[in-house]
Amino acid sequence: MAETASRFRFQEHALGRPYHAARVMIRGGSEPHLHVDYYEVMAVIAGSGEHRLRSGWQPLLPGHVVLIRPRDQHAIIGDPVTGVEFFNVAFSPAAWRSFVNVADLREPAAWDAAPAPPLLRPDEPGRERLLRACEAVLSRFPADASMLDLVRFWTETCAVLCPPAAAPPAARGTTPEWLSVACTAMRHEENLRDGVPRLLELTHVSPSHLSRSMRRHYGTTPTAYVTDLRLQHATALLATTTESVTGIAQRCGFASQSYFSRCFALAYGLSPRRFRYDLQRKYVP
């Protein structure tokens, strides 16, 4: 696949919502693109096609479920006659990993480590349950989309793709409740502004213990986790408000606009102003 593929970003589609959902029909080829900062569940409903990847291709048939991960580059080729029809549901990595840890799931780690986007084939009852979950989350997007809708979608999807019997309880490491509660609380803007010191206050543990726990259960450092949450909140504000970039940087807890812009560009490949400008050009007539 060409190295000049477009770079797609979560908030270009979600526009401040916690997820994006769509029902798509493709005949012929889609634009090759790279997921910069989001996961996408693709559940094939009808037709047939191919999933083109840097490393090869996968078949797309009714009942197939593909998990496209951040930094995966792909394109979808639909049969020229029947096309390929599918649901897709996109969501941020930080929100997904929080759910994975709270739900104590093992399979997503293997999905992330796989050399290609995982292609899953649930049985018939599981397939119907998953498609109903896709329809439900799509029916709420965009006007009524909420994090609760996304959690319901994950719960239904993981009940099909991560059955409890697949992970014996003795083999799993449970995320401590104190850490889950604190990380959830850090999504509030007033906590984000105070950053890692506030996270430490919420956990009531030492800095070294927090750092070890974050690495073990979230695969990141406290500083990186807080920065990721701040950037997520910033993209939502850029997409849904007219507040200045300086004001958004302050609301999200960045020390200065210049530091915010550097972090934003490193994560998303463009400046906050350019991100907002591109959204306006894309969605405003």
C-alpha positions in Angstrom: 0.0 0.0 0.0 1.2 3.5 -0.8 3.1 5.3 1.9 1.3 8.5 0.9 -2.0 7.3 2.6 -4.1 10.0 4.2 -4.0 10.4 8.0 -7.4 10.2 9.7 -7.9 11.6 13.2 -10.5 10.6 15.7 -12.1 14.1 16.3 -12.4 14.7 12.6 -15.2 12.1 12.7 -16.4 12.2 16.3 -16.7 16.0 16.6 -16.5 16.1 20.3 -18.5 12.9 20.9 -17.1 9.9 22.7 -17.3 7.7 19.5 -18.1 7.7 15.8 -20.5 5.2 14.2 -21.6 4.7 10.6 -23.0 2.1 8.2 -21.0 2.0 5.1 -21.3 0.5 1.6 -18.2 0.4 -0.6 -18.0 -0.8 -4.2 -14.6 -0.6 -5.7 -11.7 0.8 -3.5 -11.7 3.2 -0.6 -8.9 5.7 0.0 -5.9 4.2 1.7 -5.6 5.8 5.2 -3.8 5.6 8.5 -5.5 5.7 11.8 -3.6 8.2 13.8 -5.3 8.1 17.2 -8.2 5.7 17.3 -9.5 2.1 17.2 -12.2 1.0 14.8 -14.5 -2.0 15.0 -15.6 -3.0 11.5 -18.4 -5.6 11.4 -19.3 -6.9 7.9 -23.1 -7.1 7.2 -23.3 -8.1 3.6 -21.5 -8.5 0.3 -17.8 -9.3 0.0 -14.5 -7.6 -0.3 -10.8 -7.4 0.7 -9.1 -5.6 3.5 -5.8 -4.3 2.0 -2.9 -3.8 4.5 0.7 -3.0 4.3 1.5 -6.6 4.9 -1.0 -8.2 2.6 -4.8 -8.6 2.6 -7.7 -10.2 4.5 -11.0 -11.4 3.1 -14.2 -9.5 4.2 -17.3 -11.6 4.3 -20.6 -11.4 6.3 -19.9 -12.1 10.0 -16.3 -11.0 9.9 -15.2 -8.5 12.5 -12.0 -6.6 12.1 -10.3 -4.4 14.8 -8.3 -1.7 13.2 -5.8 -0.2 15.7 -4.1 3.2 16.0 -1.3 3.4 13.4 -2.8 0.7 11.2 -2.8 1.7 7.5 -5.5 0.1 5.4 -8.0 0.3 2.5 -11.2 -1.5 1.8 -12.0 -3.0 -1.6 -15.6 -3.9 -2.2 -16.8 -6.3 -4.8 -17.7 -4.3 -7.9 -21.2 -5.9 -8.1 -22.3 -6.7 -4.6 -20.0 -4.2 -2.8 -19.2 -4.8 0.9 -21.4 -3.3 3.6 -20.3 -2.9 7.2 -20.8 -1.1 10.4 -17.8 0.8 11.8 -17.5 2.2 15.3 -14.5 4.3 16.3 -13.2 5.3 19.7 -10.2 6.7 21.5 -7.4 4.5 22.9 -7.5 6.0 26.4 -11.2 5.3 26.8 -10.9 1.8 25.4 -7.9 0.9 27.6 -9.7 2.2 30.7 -12.6 -0.1 29.9 -10.3 -3.1 29.2 -8.7 -2.6 32.6 -11.9 -2.2 34.5 -13.4 -5.2 32.7 -10.2 -7.2 33.4 -9.9 -8.5 29.8 -6.9 -10.3 28.4 -7.7 -10.7 24.7 -7.1 -7.0 23.8 -3.4 -7.2 24.6 -3.1 -10.0 22.0 -5.1 -8.0 19.5 -2.7 -5.0 20.0 0.4 -7.2 19.6 -0.8 -9.0 16.4 1.2 -8.1 13.3 -2.0 -7.3 11.4 -5.5 -6.1 12.5 -7.2 -9.0 14.1 -9.9 -10.7 11.9 -12.5 -12.4 14.1 -15.3 -14.8 13.2 -18.0 -15.0 15.9 -20.6 -17.8 15.7 -24.0 -17.1 14.4 -25.7 -16.1 17.7 -22.7 -14.0 18.6 -22.7 -12.3 15.2 -26.4 -11.3 15.6 -25.7 -9.9 19.1 -22.8 -7.9 17.8 -24.7 -6.4 14.9 -27.6 -5.4 17.2 -25.0 -3.6 19.4 -23.7 -1.8 16.3 -27.2 -0.8 15.3 -27.9 0.5 18.8 -24.8 2.6 19.0 -25.4 4.0 15.5 -29.0 5.0 16.3 -27.6 7.3 19.0 -25.0 9.0 16.9 -24.4 11.9 16.6 -27.2 13.8 18.4 -27.5 11.6 21.5 -24.2 9.8 21.6 -22.8 9.4 25.1 -20.0 7.5 26.9 -22.7 5.2 28.4 -23.8 4.2 24.8 -20.1 3.3 24.0 -19.7 1.3 27.2 -22.9 -0.7 26.3 -21.4 -1.3 22.9 -18.1 -2.5 24.3 -19.9 -4.7 26.9 -22.0 -6.4 24.2 -19.0 -6.7 21.8 -16.7 -8.1 24.4 -19.3 -10.6 25.6 -19.1 -12.1 22.1 -15.4 -11.6 21.3 -13.9 -12.1 24.8 -16.0 -14.9 26.4 -15.2 -15.4 30.2 -14.1 -18.9 29.7 -11.2 -17.7 27.5 -9.3 -16.2 30.5 -9.2 -18.3 33.8 -9.5 -16.0 36.8 -6.2 -17.1 38.2 -4.3 -16.0 35.1 -5.6 -12.4 35.2 -4.3 -9.4 37.0 -7.2 -7.3 38.3 -6.8 -3.5 38.0 -7.0 -2.1 41.6 -10.2 -0.3 42.3 -8.4 2.7 43.6 -6.6 3.1 40.3 -9.7 2.7 38.2 -11.6 5.2 40.2 -8.8 7.8 40.2 -8.2 7.4 36.4 -12.0 7.8 35.7 -12.1 10.9 38.0 -9.1 12.4 36.0 -11.5 12.9 33.0 -13.1 15.8 34.8 -11.7 19.1 33.6 -11.0 20.5 37.1 -8.8 17.4 37.8 -7.1 17.6 34.4 -6.0 21.1 35.1 -4.1 20.0 38.2 -2.5 17.0 36.3 -0.3 14.3 37.9 -0.3 15.9 41.4 -4.1 15.6 41.4 -3.9 12.0 40.2 -1.6 11.3 43.2 -4.1 12.9 45.5 -6.9 10.8 44.2 -4.9 7.5 44.5 -3.4 8.2 48.0 -0.3 6.2 47.0 3.4 7.2 46.6 4.7 8.4 43.2 6.7 5.3 42.7 3.8 3.0 43.5 1.5 5.0 41.1 4.1 4.8 38.3 4.5 1.0 38.7 0.8 0.4 38.8 0.1 2.6 35.7 2.8 0.8 33.7 1.4 -2.6 34.8 -2.3 -2.0 34.3 -2.4 0.8 31.7 0.9 0.3 29.8 1.9 4.0 30.3 3.3 6.5 32.7 1.1 8.9 34.8 2.5 11.9 32.9 1.7 10.3 29.5 -1.7 9.2 30.7 -2.7 12.7 31.9 -1.3 14.3 28.7 -3.3 11.9 26.6 -6.5 12.8 28.5 -5.7 16.5 28.2 -5.3 16.2 24.4 -8.5 14.3 24.1 -10.4 17.0 26.0 -8.6 19.7 23.9 -9.7 18.1 20.6 -13.3 18.0 21.8 -13.1 21.7 22.8 -11.5 22.6 19.4 -14.3 20.8 17.6 -17.3 22.0 19.6 -16.4 25.5 20.8 -15.1 28.8 19.5 -12.8 29.4 22.5 -9.3 30.5 21.7 -6.4 28.1 21.6 -4.8 29.8 24.6 -8.0 29.4 26.6 -8.3 25.8 25.7 -4.7 25.1 26.7 -5.4 26.7 30.1 -8.6 24.8 30.6 -6.9 21.5 29.8 -4.0 22.2 32.2 -1.1 22.9 29.8 1.5 25.3 31.1 1.5 27.5 28.0 0.0 27.7 24.5 3.3 26.9 22.9 3.7 23.7 25.0 0.2 22.7 24.2 0.8 23.2 20.5 4.0 21.1 20.6 2.2 18.2 22.4 -0.8 18.5 20.0 1.4 18.5 16.9 3.4 15.5 18.2 0.2 13.5 18.9 -1.9 14.5 15.8 0.6 15.7 13.2 -0.8 19.3 13.0 -1.3 22.4 15.1 -4.5 23.0 17.1 -5.4 25.9 14.8 -5.0 23.8 11.7 -7.0 21.0 13.3 -9.9 23.4 13.9 -9.6 24.9 10.5 -9.7 21.5 8.8 -12.8 20.6 10.7 -14.6 23.8 9.7 -13.7 23.3 6.0 -14.8 19.7 6.2 -18.1 20.1 7.9 -19.3 23.7 7.5 -20.9 24.5 4.0 
